Amino acid sequence: MALSRTQIALVGAVFGIVYAVSSVMRGSVLPGLVAGALGGVLVFLTVTRLQERHDAARRRREADDE
């Protein structure tokens, strides 16, 4: 089942928040916030790209079956 962009953004945001909080608790505030934000964006882009590749492969399989 495909995730909507909103759901993917939520996953990226949760990852970023958890990572940032973890880093801030260890004492590195600014690097933790920046890394959390970048990590959230990376998760969003990665999941979006994987989903696009999966959809394209499924379309190719369906086209080959016809």
Residue, then its C-alpha position, 0 to 999 in steps of 0.5 A: m500500500a502506497l503512502s501519501r506525501t503527508q504520511i511520508a512527511l509525517v515520518g520524516a518529521v518524527f524522525g527529525i524530531v526524535y533525532a534532534v531531541s536525542s542530540v540535544m539531550r546529549g549536549s549538542v544543541l545546534p548540531g542536533l537541530v540541524a542534523g535532525a532537520l537534514g535527517g528528516v528531509l533525507v528520510f522524506l526524499t528517500v521514502t518518496r524515491l523508493q516509492e516512485r521506483h516501486d510504482a514504476a517497476r509495478r507499471r512495467r510489470e503490468a505493461d509486460d503482462e498485457 
